[in-house]
Amino acid sequence: MDAVAEIKGRIDPVEYIGRFVKLQKAGRNFRGLCPFHTEKTGSFYVFVDSGIWRCFGSCGEGGDVLSFVQKRENVDFRESLRILAEETGVELSARAAEQRSRSERLSGIVSAAVDFYQQQLAGEGGAEARRYLAETRGLSDETIAEFRLGWAPDEWRLLRDYLLGRGYGDEDTLAAGVLHESDSGGAPYDRFRGRVIIPIADHRGQFVGLGGRILGEGEPKYLNSPQTELFDKGRTLYALDLAGPQARETGTIVVVEGYLDVIGPWQAGFRNLVATMGTSLTEQHAARLTRFASRVVLAMDPDSAGMAAAERAGSLLLDLGSPEAMGASQRSAEAITANADLDLRVAPLPAGKDPDDLAREDPEVWRTAIENATPFARFLLERLIGGTDIDSPLEASRIVDRLRPVLLAVRNPVERSAHIQTVARRLGIAERAIADRLRVENRRRVAVPESRIAPARLSAEEALLSTLLHNPALRGDLRSLPVDLLPQALDREIVQRWLHDELDGIPDDQDDPVAARLHYLRDRREPLLAPAEARRRASDLIRHIVRERLIQRQSAVTEELAEAERELGAGHVQEVAHQTWLGAIPSEDTIELAEMAIEELELGLSIHRQERDAS
């Protein structure tokens, strides 16, 4: 909290944002053309008193100076904090600085290993690996260079000696995951030997781990770095840094099984692919993917093992091990498909073709498969029903119970009804019977008197955050809550993590701005609310915040009109407004004035309607 406040105290939002946006005085505030969408008339404001910026045009973006850095630089909250800390000379907590320094050092070790393995691939000893990449995998020199592919000779301590020569000790190189502890108590040895090396970067392009594909006989075929302070397979997606641009352009990101299933299609021009590196698709993966695309397609090998992998990749959506596991599947399904707001689909590929083969050999078939990918729920329903011989009502009932978690994960009632119709026809039973099996009794909580919107000492934004934190069941209702409803980047970070159920992973460290803010909000006393009352409270607060935003916009326009009256005369401004309302077309030199006058009146009417509806 102190670091955020100190940074904001040292930086002038008008001066900082003015480096990237040409701002002009507009009453007490400043206005310019929005940098985040194309417009001819400036609708982008920086409010001097609050330090908040907002676009009142088509994109509707807004926030504080940290939010501006996040949006402009396409970084997360912590990175925006680091950028502005460097800008203002604010020292983040000693512990945070130490952790950052350690992460940078470990990433430097992985980067040094990448350099070493690239040198080995280019050298005499890399001939066999070069032949494998060029002839067996069909990769060009440009692709090999782009993905920084390398070669780890079948030697025990070549990399260790290289890193020691560059000042990296065994403790750090073990922590970075590039060396392995010796079982006999001797010196650590190279983790990767006799393998083609595939560097793994995070979404920012910083190296965090390595993958190795063995040449010749040996197990495992693929070896990854272990979990480290830098590398977590449950949070990292291979090649997301490279897939980002095309994913944003197309709105689609394709998830495949392995490294080479990314690299081959990338060479063929399909550059929106990522790989899960041998783990299931997790909620953390999903949260990361939503920053790049809203449509996620699982494209897996078409043989039985590959289709099973498609189910594993969506195992958070379906687990038939037990009724308890089904309940967990339903919760996870809601977290991925609702909280992450992803359109999750599956693209079954033609028999005998993996993504690498198909994208390069028949790009049109690949493109069609991705474009026509099946919604995930429908895919799973077909898989579960497909080969079953339904010879009795008992068998049909058992299948409905198996399908239940998938059907419940479909939150759209129209889509769910369509699935129920399909299942009913396949099983030869009534739709009503399936609907009855899907009903779940909600535990009723004792109702308590509805409290006021917010305690006097809490702002509406803080009251909303506190309500969300004390009522996690609201996630299902507020899965589409726009985080930019809150102007402060720190509060947005907490809402983003709340929506994706990631708050439990935040360490209890009061030097961490997010942890400190979370601690403050959780300590606020909140009444015990029944689900319906919690929803009403959240809705009231959201309406209040939206109304305040309208008032802020109206105040800005009113100030500009007042300035125009001082310059042009009140009579002239009123005449322009009056003629415009009568339907006259304003002249070129009065059109902006006319638009402001109309907008002020429309805003006043909107605010009035909100007040009337709330009463």
VOKOLMAR-311109 format. One record per residue: x, y, z of N, C-alpha, C, O in turn; residue in three letters. Coordinates in steps of 0.2 Angstrom, whole numbers, plus 5000, padded with zeros to 4 digits. Atoms other than C-alpha are relative to their C-alpha. Layout:
REM residues N
XYZXYZXYZXYZAla ...
//
This chain:
REM residues 615
500449945000500050005000500450065000500350114996Met 499649944999501450125005500450014993500450074991Asp 499749995006502350094989499650034994499850074990Ala 500549975005500850124978499850075001499850114997Val 500149934999500450284987500650044999500550104997Ala 499549965001502150344986500250014993500350074991Glu 500049995007502250314968499550054997499750094993Ile 500549955002500650404965500150075002499950124999Lys 499849944997501250544976500550044996500650104996Gly 499449975004502850574965499850014993500250044990Arg 500149995007502050564948499450044999498950035002Ile 500649965003500950684939499749974994500049964989Asp 500450045005499650584929500050044993500150024988Pro 500149965006499450734917500650004996500750004990Val 499350005003501350744914500149944997500449934991Glu 499850065003501550564912499649974994499949964989Tyr 500550025006500050524901500150044994500050024989Ile 499949955006500450684891500649984996500650014990Gly 499450035004502050594885499749964994500149964989Arg 500350055005500950474875499450034997499250004991Phe 500649985003499350574872500150085000500250115005Val 500049935001499250754866499450035004498850025002Lys 500549984996498250834880499950085000500450124999Leu 500149935000497351004880499550015006499249975008Gln 500449984994496551094895499350004998499150034993Lys 500850005001494651064896499750025007499649975011Ala 500249984993494051164911500549995005501150015004Gly 499550014995494951104926500449944998500949925002Arg 499750065001495450944918500350004993500450064990Asn 499650005006496350884902499749954995499449904997Phe 500450055005495650804886500549994994500950034992Arg 499650015006496450724871499749944996499249914998Gly 500250065003496250584858500249945003500749935005Leu 499950064997496050414865500649964997500649954991Cys 499450045004497750314862499849924999500249894996Pro 500250075001496750144863499549994995499349934994Phe 500450025006495550164849500050074995500250124998His 500049955005495350274833499450055001498950025001Thr 500549955000494350434835500250074997500850084997Glu 499849945003494250604827499950065006500250115006Lys 500249954995493450704842500349975007500149915009Thr 499750034994494450684859499449985005499050035007Gly 500550024994493450584872500449975006500149945010Ser 499650024995494950544883500250055005500450115003Phe 499949944995495050644899500549975006500549915007Tyr 499650014994496350654913499750055006499750115005Val 500349964995495450714929500650025005500949985009Phe 499549974996496650824939499949985008500449965011Val 500150014993495850804956500149935003500549915008Asp 500050074998495750614957500649964997500849914999Ser 499550035004497150574945499849944996500249904994Gly 500350065004496050454935499950034993499850084992Ile 500149995007495950444916499449964998499349905001Trp 500650045002494450384907499950024992499950084991Arg 500249985006493950374889499249995000499049945002Cys 500850005001492050414886499849984993499249994991Phe 500250025007492150354868499949925000499649895005Gly 500250075001491950174861500349955004500149905005Ser 499750054996493250084871499950005007499949955010Cys 500250004993492750144888500549995005500349975011Gly 499450024995494450114896500150065005499950115004Glu 499949954995494950204911500449975006500449915007Gly 499750024994495850194928500550055002500550115001Gly 499549964998497350264937500650004996500649974991Asp 499450005004499150294931500349934999500649914994Val 499850075000499550114935499649964994499949924991Leu 500450035005498150054924500250024993500149984988Ser 499849985007498750164910500649964998500649954992Phe 499450035002500450084910499849934999500149904994Val 500250065001499649914911499749994993499949954989Gln 500350005006498549954896500550014994500549984989Lys 499649975005499850044886500649954998500849934993Arg 499450055001501349914889499849935000500249894999Glu 500250075000500249764890500349955005500649905003Asn 499650044994500949704907499550005005498950025005Val 500450014994500149644923500150065005500650105004Asp 500049944995499949754939500750005003501050065003Phe 499350004996501649704947500550034995500950074997Arg 499549975005502549744931499950084999500450124998Glu 500249935000501649914930500350045006500650095005Ser 499849974994502149944948500850014999501150065002Leu 499350005001503949904944500250064995500750094996Arg 499849945005504050024929499950065003500450115002Ile 500149944997503350164938500450015007500650075008Leu 499550004995504450124953500750034998501050075001Ala 499449985003505950144942499950074997500450114998Glu 500249935003505150304934500150055006500450115005Glu 500049954995504950384951500550005005500650045010Thr 499450014995506450314961499749975006500149985011Gly 500250034994505350224973500349935001500249894997Val 499750074999506150074981499449965003499049985008Glu 500550054997504849934983500349965006500949975007Leu 499750034994505049824998500649974999500849944994Ser 499350045001506749755002499949934998500349904994Ala 500250075002505949585001499949994993500149954990Arg 500250015007505149614985500650014995500749984990Ala 499449985004506749694978500549945000500849924995Ala 499550055000507749544984499749944996500149904992Glu 500350065004506449414976500150024993500349974989Gln 499949985007506549514960500749994997500849964992Arg 499350015002508449514960500149924999500549904995Ser 499850075001508449324963499749974994500049934990Arg 500350025006507149294949500450024994500549984990Ser 499649985006508249394937500649965000500849944994Glu 499450045000509749294942499949934998500249914994Arg 500150075002508949124940499850004992500049964989Leu 500150005007508249184923500650014996500649994990Ser 499449995004509949244918500449935000500749924995Gly 499750075001510549064922499749964994500149934990Ile 500450045005509248984911500250034993500350004988Val 499849975007509649114897500749984998500949974992Ser 499350025001511549074899500049934997500449914993Ala 500150075002511048884897499850004993500049964989Ala 500349995007510048934881500650014995500749984990Val 499549985004511549024874500549944999500749934993Asp 499550055000512748874878499749944995500149924991Phe 500350055004511548744870499950024993500049984988Tyr 500049985006511348854855500749994996500849974991Gln 499350015002513248854853500249934998500549914993Gln 499850075001513348664855499649984993499949934990Gln 500450025006511948644841500450024994500549994989Leu 499649975006513048754829500649974999500949974994Ala 499350035000514648664833500049934997499549904995Gly 499950065003515348504827499649945003499349904999Glu 500350054996514548394840499250014999498949965001Gly 500749995001512848464835499749974993499149984991Gly 500250025007512748384817499449955000499049964996Ala 500650045000511548244822499450035002498950024999Glu 500649964998510348364831499850044994499250054993Ala 500249955005510448484816499649954994499249984991Arg 500350045005510048334804499349985002498849984998Arg 500750024998508548284815499550064999499050054997Tyr 500449945000507848464816499850014992499350034991Leu 500149985007508048494797499749954996499249964992Ala 500250055005507748324789499449965003498949955000Glu 500650034997506548234801499550045002498950035001Thr 500549954998505648384808499850054995499350094995Arg 500249955006505748494792500150075002499750115000Gly 500049934997506248654802500650034996501150014995Leu 499549965004507148794793500550035005500350035011Ser 499549974996508648884800499750065004499850075009Asp 500349954997507549034803499549985006499550015011Glu 500450034994506348934814500449985006500249995011Thr 499550024994507748854824500250065003500350065010Ile 499749944997508449024827499450045004499650065010Ala 500549964996506749104832499849965007499750005011Glu 500250044994506348964845500649995004500649955009Phe 499350014996508248964851500149935001500449915007Arg 499950074999508348774849500749995001501250024998Leu 499350024998509948694855500149935000499749894999Gly 499850075000510848534858500449995007500950035008Trp 499650014994511448464875500449934998500149884998Ala 499650065001512948344872499949955005499749965011Pro 500050064996512948174880500650005005500949955005Asp 499549994996514148234893499750025007499250055007Glu 500349994994513948254912500050075003499650095007Trp 500049934997514548424917500350054995500650104998Arg 499749955005514948524901499650075002499950125003Leu 500349944998513548654906500250035007500350095007Leu 499849984993514048654924500750045000500750105003Arg 499349975001515848704919499950074997500250124999Asp 500249945004515148834907499750055005500050115005Tyr 500449954995514048914921500550025005500550085007Leu 499549994995515448904934500550064997500750105001Leu 499649955003516549004922499750074999500150124998Gly 500449935001515249144921499850025007499350075007Arg 500149984993515149154940499349985003499150005008Gly 500650034997513549054943500249935004500549895002Tyr 499950064996513748934958499549955000499049954997Gly 500550065001512948764960499450015004498949995001Asp 500649994996511648824973499550034995498950024995Glu 500449975005510948944960499849964994499249964992Asp 500250045006511048834945499649945001499249924997Thr 500550054998510148694955499350035000498850004998Leu 500649974999508848814959499750024994499050034993Ala 500349995007508648864941499849944996499449954991Ala 500250065003508348684937500449974994500249934990Gly 499650025006509748664924500549955002500849914998Val 499650064997510748544935499649965004499149975006Leu 500350054996510348394945500449985006501049975005His 499650024995510848344962500349935000499949894997Glu 499750075000512048194963499849965006499849985011Ser 500250054995511348044972500649985005500549965011Asp 499450034996513147994978500350065004500850045008Ser 499749954996513448164986500650044996500950084999Gly 499549965004514648224972499850064997499250094999Gly 500249935003514548384962499449994996499349934993Ala 500650015004512948414953500249994993500750014991Pro 499850015007512848364935499450034995498950054998Tyr 500549975005511948424919499349965000499449904999Asp 500750045001510048384919499949974993499649924993Arg 500250025007509948374900500749984997501250014997Phe 499450035003511148264891499749964994499249924994Arg 500350035006510948194873499450024998499049974995Gly 500749985001509448294870500050074996500450114997Arg 500149935003508848434858499650045005499250025008Val 500349954995508448584869499550054997499650084992Ile 500649955002506848684868500050055006499750035011Ile 500149954995506948844878499350015002498950024997Pro 500749984998505348884888500050075003500450095008Ile 500049934998504949074890499350015003498849975002Ala 500649984998503549154900499650044995499950054990Asp 500449965004502249264893500350064998500150094993His 499649945002503449404893500649994996500950044994Arg 499450025004504749314884500749995004501249985001Gly 499450014996505949284899500049935001499649895002Gln 499950075000506749114899499949975008500250005012Phe 500250024993506049014914500249925001500249905006Val 499950084999506448824910500249984993500350014988Gly 499750035006507048704897499649934999499449905004Leu 500250065001506348554888500549964996500950004992Gly 499550045004507348414880499749944997499449905000Gly 500250065004506948284867500649964998501149984995Arg 499550055001508048134867500149984993499649974989Ile 499850035007508948074851500249935001500649915005Leu 499850075000509047884849499549975006499050005008Gly 500450044995508447764863500150035007500650075008Glu 500049974993508047814881499350035002498950054998Gly 500649974997506747874892500150055006500750045009Glu 500649995004505847984895500250034993500750064992Pro 499949975007505648044877500150075001500650104997Lys 500049934999505348224883500250015007499949985012Tyr 499849984993506148294899499950075001500250114997Leu 500149934999505648464906500450025007500649975011Asn 499749974994506448574919499549985006498949975005Ser 500550014994505748534937499750065002499950114999Pro 500349944997504648654946500550045004500850015008Gln 499549964996505648794952499750075002499150085001Thr 500249934999505448974958499750044994499350084994Glu 500149975006505349024940499549964996499049994992Leu 500450045005504448874931499549965004499749925008Phe 500650044998502748804935499649984994499350024991Asp 500450025006501948694922499350025001498950024995Lys 500749985000500248734929499850074999499250094998Gly 500149935001500448914926500350024993500250084990Arg 499649985006501648914910499749974994499649914994Thr 500250035007501048884892500650024995500850074994Leu 499449995004502448854880499850044994499350034991Tyr 500049955006502648994866499450055001499250084996Ala 500649955000501249104873500350074998499950114996Leu 499749935002502449254871500050014992500050064990Asp 500049995008502549214852499349994997499250024992Leu 500750015003500749164850499650065001499150074998Ala 500549954998500049324858499850054994499250064994Gly 500249955005500049444843499449974995498950004994Pro 500550035005499149324831499349985004498849985001Gln 500650024996497949264845499650065001499050055001Ala 500449944999497449444849499650024993499150044993Arg 500349985007497149474830499449964998498949984995Glu 500550055002496149314827499449995006498949975004Thr 500550024995495249304844500049935002499649915007Gly 500050074999495749124845500749985002501250004999Thr 499450034999497149024853500049935000499549905003Ile 500050075000497548844850500549965004501149985005Val 499650044995498148724863500249934997499749894996Val 499850065002499148574858500449965005500549995011Val 499750044995500148434867500750025001501050025007Glu 499350005000501948464863500350064997500050094993Gly 499649945003503348584858500050004993499850054990Tyr 499950005008503548524840499350014997499350034991Leu 500649995003501648534838499850075000499450104996Asp 500049925000501848724841500550024994500350064990Val 499549975004503448744831499949994992500050034988Ile 500150025007502948654815499550054997499650084992Gly 500649955003501248754812500350075000500150114996Pro 499849935000502148914817500450014994500450074991Trp 499650005006503348884803499650014993499750044989Gln 500550005006501848864791499550065001499150074996Ala 500449934999501149034797499450005005499150055006Gly 500550004994499948974811500350015006500649975009Phe 499649984994500649074825499650025006499850065010Arg 500449994994499349064838499949945004499449925007Asn 500050074996499748894846500450015006501050045006Leu 499650014994500348854863500049935002499549895000Val 500050074998500748694872500050005008500250045011Ala 500050004992500348634890500549965003500649965009Thr 499450034997501948534892499849945004500149945010Met 500150064996501248374898499550005006499549965010Gly 500549994994499948444911499350014997499350034992Thr 500649995002498148464911499950084999500350125002Ser 500149935001497448634906499750025007499249995010Leu 500249984993497248724923499650075000499650114995Thr 500449945000496248874929500550064999500350114997Glu 499549955001497848974930500250014992500350074990Gln 500049995008498148934911499550044997499650084993His 500649975002496448984908500050085001499850124997Ala 500049934998496649154917500550034995500450094993Ala 499549975004498249184907499750014993499950064989Arg 500350005007497349144890499550054999499550084993Leu 500549955001495949264893500350074998500050114996Thr 499749945002497249404891500250014993500350064990Arg 499850005007497549354873499449984996499450014990Phe 500650025005495949274866499549975005499549965010Ala 500650024997494249224871499849934998499449905001Ser 500250075003494049064860500749965001501249974998Arg 499450044999495248924865499849934997499349904999Val 500150075004495348764854500549955002501149975001Val 499550054999496148604860500049964994499549934991Leu 499950035006496848524845500549945001501149955002Ala 499650064998497448344849500149954995499749954990Met 499950055005498148194840499349965000499049955005Asp 500650035001496648094833499949935002499449905003Pro 500150074998497047924839499849995007499750055010Asp 500350004993496347854855500450035005500150065010Ser 499649974995497847904865499950085000499950115005Ala 500049935001497748084858499350025002499250085005Gly 500649984998495848094861499950005008499650045011Met 499950014993496148034879500350065003500250095008Ala 499749944998497348184880499650065000499650105004Ala 500449945000496048304875499550005006499450055009Ala 500450004994494948244889500450015006500250055011Glu 499649984994496448254901500150085000500150115005Arg 499949935000496748434895499450045003499450095005Ala 500649974997494948464900499849975006499249975008Gly 500250044994495048354916499750045005499350025009Ser 500349964995494548504926499250014999498850035003Leu 500750005002492848494917499749945001499149935002Leu 500350065000492548314918500549955004501049935002Leu 499650064996493148174931499449965002499049975006Asp 500550044999492048024932500249955006499949905007Leu 499850054995492947944947499649995005499549935008Gly 500550014994491647974960499550065000499650114996Ser 500549945000490148084964500450065003500250125000Pro 499649944997491348194974500450034995500450094994Glu 499549985006492548204959499550044995499750094992Ala 500449975005491048254948499850075003499750124999Met 500249934997490548394961500650054999500550114997Gly 499449965002492348454959500150024993500350084992Ala 500049995007492248444941499650064998499750104994Ser 500549955002490748554940500350075003500250124999Gln 499849944998491548684951500650034996500650094994Arg 499449985005493148684940499750024993500050074990Ser 500349985007492048694924499850075001499950114996Ala 500249935000491248844930500550055001500550114998Glu 499449954999492948924935500350014993500550074992Ala 499649995006493648894918499550034994499750084991Ile 500449975006492148924906499650065002499450104998Thr 500349954998491349054917500450065002500450114999Ala 499649954997492549154927500550024995500750084995Asn 499549985005493849144914499750034993500050064989Ala 500349985006492549184901500349984993500450014989Asp 499750035006493249064888499549964996499149924999Leu 500450045005492348984873500549944999500949944994Asp 499550065001493248814875499749954995499249934996Leu 500250055005493148694860500649954999501149965001Arg 499650055002493948544853500049994993499549994989Val 499950015008494648514835500349934999500949924999Ala 499750075001494748324832500350004993500050024988Pro 499650005006496048304818499949944996499749894999Leu 500150065004495948184803500549955003501049965005Pro 499750054998496548014807500750004997500850014991Ala 499350015003498447984806500450075000501050074998Gly 499749945001498848174807500050035007499550045011Lys 499949964994499548274822500050074998500150084992Asp 500049935002499548464822500650024996500550064991Pro 499449985004501248474815500049984993500150024989Asp 500150025007500948364800499450044997499550064991Asp 500549975004499248434796500150074998499950094993Leu 499949925001499648624798500550014994500450064990Ala 499549995005501148604786499849964993499949994988Arg 500250045006500448464774499450034996499350024990Glu 500749985003498648524772499750065004499350055008Asp 500249944996498448704779499350025000499050045005Pro 500849985000496648724773499649955004499149975007Glu 500350054996496148564782500150025007499650025011Val 499949974993496948634798499650065001499350065007Trp 500449934999496148804796499349985001499050015005Arg 500750024999494448724794499949965006499449975009Thr 500150044993494648604809500050055005499650045010Ala 500049954994495048754820499450045000499150065005Ile 500649955001493648864813499449965002498949995005Glu 500650044999492448724815500049965006499749915007Asn 499950044994493048664832499349995004498950045004Ala 500650014996491648584843500050035007500550025010Thr 500149984993491048664859500249945005500049895004Pro 499750054996491948574873499449955003499549895003Phe 500550044997490348514882499749954995499649894996Ala 500350055005489548444866500549944998500349894997Arg 499550055002491248354862500049955005500049895004Phe 500050054995491248274879499449965001499449905002Leu 500650045000489448224878500049954995499749894996Leu 500050055005489648144862500549945001500449885000Glu 499550054998491248054868499749955006499849895005Arg 500350054994490247984884499449964997499449905000Leu 500650045003488747934874500249954995499949904994Ile 499850035007489547884858500049924999499549904996Gly 500050075001489947694860499649965005499749905005Gly 500450034995488747654874499449964997499049994993Thr 500650045002487447514871499550015005499549985011Asp 500549984995485847584880499549954999499149954994Ile 500550055001484747434883499550005006499149955006Asp 500550004994483847484899499950075003500450115002Ser 500049934997483147634908500550015005500750075006Pro 499550004995484347594922500750034997501050075000Leu 499449985004485847614909499950074998500450114999Glu 500149935002485047774903500150055006500450105005Ala 499949964993484947844921500750015002500950065004Ser 499350004998486747794924500450054995500850094998Arg 499649955005487347894908499850075002500250115002Ile 500249934998486348044913500450025006500650085006Val 499649984994487248044930500750014998501050065001Asp 499449995002488848034921500150064996500650104997Arg 500049945003488348174910499950065004500050125002Leu 500249944996487748284924500550065001500350115000Arg 499549944999489348384928500150044994500250104994Pro 499949975006489548424910499450054998499550114996Val 500649965002487748484907500050065005499850115003Leu 500149954995487848584924500550054998500450115000Leu 499549965002489448664917499850054995500150114994Ala 500349965005488448744903499550055003499050035005Val 500449954996487848904911499550034996499050064999Arg 500549975004486948974896499349955000499449904997Asn 500650045000485148904898499749984994499549924993Pro 500250025007484748904880500549944997500249894994Val 499550055002486348804876499949945004499949885001Glu 500150064996486048684890499449964998499349904998Arg 500650035003484248654884500149964994499849914993Ser 499850035006484948614867500349935001500249884998Ala 499650064998486148484875499549955002499649895001His 500450044997484748414885499549964994499449904995Ile 500450025005483648394869500449944996500149894995Gln 499550055004485148304860500049935004500049885002Thr 499950064996485448184875499349965000499449905000Val 500750044999483548144877499949964994499749904994Ala 500150045006483448094859500549944999500349894997Arg 499550065000485047984860499849955005499949895003Arg 500150054995484447904876499349974999499149925003Leu 500750035000482647884871499650025006499149985008Gly 500449984994481947974887499850074999500050114995Ile 500349945000480948124891500550065002501050055006Ala 499649954998481848294892499950025007500450045011Glu 500249984993480948334908500449955005500649975011Arg 499750054995481748174916500750025001501050015007Ala 499349985000483548234912500050075004500450075009Ile 500049934996483048414919500049985007500350025011Ala 500150024993482448334935500649985003500849995009Asp 499450034997484048244937500650055001501050045005Arg 499549955000485048404935499950055006500350095008Leu 500249954995484148494949500549995006500649935008Arg 499650004994485248534964499750045005499550105004Val 500349964994484548584981500550055002501150035004Glu 499549944997485348754986499850005008499350005010Asn 500149994993485648765005499850075001500150124999Arg 500249934998484648905012500350035006500349995011Arg 499749974994485449025023499550045003499150075000Arg 500549964996484549115037500150084997500650104997Val 500049935002484049285030500150055006499950045011Ala 499949944995484649445039499850064997499850074991Val 500249935002484049625038500550024995501150024996Pro 499549975005484849705022500350065003500050105006Glu 499649944997486249825027500050064995499850054989Ser 499949945004486549995020500549984994500949934995Arg 499550015005487650005004500749995002501049955000Ile 499350004998489250045012500050045007499750095008Ala 499949964994489850095029500350074999500650084993Pro 499849935001490250285031500850004998501050044994Ala 499349995001492150255031500249964994500849964992Arg 499850035006492150145015499750034994499150064994Leu 500249985007492050204997499549954997499649895000Ser 500550055003490750114986500549954997500349894997Ala 499650055003492250034977500349955006500349895005Glu 499850054994492949964994499549965003499649905004Glu 500650044997491249915000499949944995499749884997Ala 500150055005491049814983500549945001500449885001Leu 499450045000492749734985499949955007500049895006Leu 500150044994492349685003499449955000499549905002Ser 500650045001490649614999500249944995500049884997Thr 499850065004491449504985500549955004500449895004Leu 499550044996492849444997499649965005499849905006Leu 500350034995491649395010499449954997499149925001His 500550045003490449314998500249964993500049984988Asn 499750035006491449204986499549964995499649964989Pro 500550035005489849124979499750044995499450024990Ala 500249955005489549284969500349994994500150024989Leu 499650015006490849224957499549984994499650014988Arg 500550025005489449134947499650054997499550054991Gly 500549955002488349284946500450064996500250094992Asp 499649945003489749414942500649984996501150014996Leu 499550025004490849314931500250054994500850054992Arg 499949955005490649454918500250075002500250124999Ser 499949934997491049594930500650034997501250004997Leu 499449975003492249714921500450035005500250075009Pro 499549984994493749744932500150084999500350115004Val 499949935001493849924924499550045003499550105003Asp 500549974996492349964934500350045006500150095008Leu 499749974995493550004948500650044997501050014993Leu 499549965003494750144944500749995002501250004998Pro 499350014997496250094955500349934997499949884998Gln 499750065003497449964947500149945005500049895004Ala 499950044995497749884964499349965001499349905003Leu 500750034998495849854967499849954994499549904995Asp 500150045006495749784949500449935000500149884999Arg 499650075000497149654952499649965005499649905004Glu 500450044996496149594967499449974997499249914998Ile 500650025003494549584958500249944994499849894994Val 499850045005495449494943500249935004500049885001Gln 499850064996496149364956499449975003499349915003Arg 500750034997494449344965499649974994499449914996Trp 500450035006493649304948500249944998499949894996Leu 499750065002494849174945500249955006500649905005His 499950044994494949104963500749995001501049945003Asp 499350015000496749144964500350045007500950055007Glu 499749964994496849244981500349965005500749995009Leu 499750044994497349094992500749994999501149985003Asp 499250015002499049094983500450065002501050065001Gly 499749944998499449264989500350005007500049995012Ile 499750004993500749265003499850055005499750115002Pro 500249954995500349355019500650045002500950035007Asp 499449965000501649485016499850075000499650094995Asp 500349945000501249655022500450054995500250114994Gln 499649965005502649725010499750004993499950044989Asp 500350015006501649664996499450044999498950035003Asp 500549965000500449794990499349964999498849985002Pro 500650045001499149664984499849965007499249975009Val 500250034993499249565001499850055005499350035009Ala 500249954995499149725011499350024999498950035004Ala 500649985002497649785002499549955002498949965004Arg 500450054999496849615003499949995008499349985010Leu 500150014993497149605022499650065003499150045007His 500449954998496349775024499349994999498850005003Tyr 500750025002494749725015499749955003499149955005Leu 500350054996494549565023499950015007499549985010Arg 500149994993494749635040499450055001499150065007Asp 500749965000493149745036499549965003499449905000Arg 500650044998491649685046499550004995499350064993Arg 500550015005490349625034499449965003499549915007Glu 500650044997488549565039500049934996500249934990Pro 500150065004488149385035499450004996498950024999Leu 500549995005487149395020499849934997500249894995Leu 500250055004486049265012500250014992500350074991Ala 499849995007486449234993499650054997500050094993Pro 500449945003485049344987500250075002500250114998Ala 499949934998485449484998500750024998500950084997Glu 499349985002487349474994500050024992500350074991Ala 500049985007486849484975499750075000499950114996Arg 500349945000485749634979500550065002500550114999Arg 499549954997487049724989500550014994500750074993Arg 499549995005488349694975499750044994500050094991Ala 500349975005487149754962499950075001500050124997Ser 500149934998486749914972500650044999500650094997Asp 499349975000488549954974500250014992500550064991Leu 499849995007488849924955499750064997499950104993Ile 500449945003487450044950500350065003500350114999Arg 499749934997488150174962500650024997500750084996His 499449985003489850164955499950024993500250074990Ile 500249985007489150174937499750075000499950114996Val 500349945000488150324942500550055002500550114999Arg 499549954998489650414950500450014993500750074993Glu 499649995006490550384933499650054995499950094992Arg 500449965004489150464924500050075002500150124998Leu 500049934997489150614936500750034998500850094997Ile 499349985002491050624933500050034993500350084992Gln 500049985007490750634915499650064999499950114995Arg 500549945001489350764916500450065003500450115000Gln 499649944997490450874927500550024995500650084995Ser 499549985005491850874914499750034995500050094993Ala 500349975006490650914900499850075002499850124999Val 500349944997489851054911500650055001500550114999Thr 499449954999491551134915500250024993500450084992Glu 499849985007491951134896499550054997499750104994Glu 500549965002490351214892500050075003499950125000Leu 500049944996490551344906500650044997500650104996Ala 499549975003492251384898499850034993500150084992Glu 500249975007491451404881499650065001499650104997Ala 500549944999490151524888500550065002500350115000Glu 499649954999491551624895500450034994500550094994Arg 499749985006492451634878499550034995499750084992Glu 500549985005490951644867499450045002499050064998Leu 500749964997489551714878499549945001499449904997Gly 500550054998488251614887499450004994499149954993Ala 500550005005486951674874500149964994499749924991Gly 499850045006487851594859500049935001499849894997His 500050074998488151434868499349975000499149924998Val 500750024999486251424873499749994993499349954992Gln 500350005006485751464855500249944996499849914993Glu 499750065004486851324847499649945003499449904999Val 500350064997486151204860499249994998499049944996Ala 500750005001484351254857499849984992499449944991His 500150015007484451254838500249924998499849894994Gln 499950075002485251084838499549955003499349904999Thr 500650044997483851014849499450004995499049964995Trp 500649995005482651084836500149964994499749964989Leu 499850045006483550974823500450044995500550014990Gly 499549975004484651104815500649974999500949955004Ala 499350035000486251044808500550055001500550114998Ile 499549954998487651134816500550014995500749974991Pro 499549985005488951224806500749975003500749945008Ser 499450034998490751154806500450035006500749995010Glu 499749964995491351284818499649995007499950015012Asp 500450014994489951244831499849935001499549915006Thr 500250074999489851054829500249975007499849935010Ile 499750024994490951014844499650035006499449995010Glu 500449974994489951134855499349975000499149965006Leu 500650035000488351064849500049935003499549915007Ala 499950074998488950884853500050005008499749965011Glu 499950004992489450934871499350025003499249995008Met 500749984997487751024874499549945000499249935005Ala 500450065001486850864868500249955005499849925009Ile 499750054996487950754878499850015008499749975011Glu 500149984993487750854894499249985002499149965007Glu 500750014999485850844893499849925000499549905005Leu 500150075000485850654889500349975006500049925009Glu 499750024994487050624904499550015006499449975010Leu 500449984995485850714915499449965000499149945005Gly 500650045000484350614909500249935002499849895006Leu 499850064997485350454912500149995007499949945010Ser 500049994993485750504929499350005004499249965009Ile 500750004998483950544932499749935000499349915005His 500350075000483350374926500349955005499949925008Arg 499750054995484650284937499750025007499549975011Gln 500249984994484050384952499249985001499049955006Glu 500750025000482150344948500049935001499649915004Arg 500050075000482550164945500249975007499949925010Asp 499750024993483450154962499550015005499549985011Ala 500449984995482050234971499449965001498949975005Ser 
//
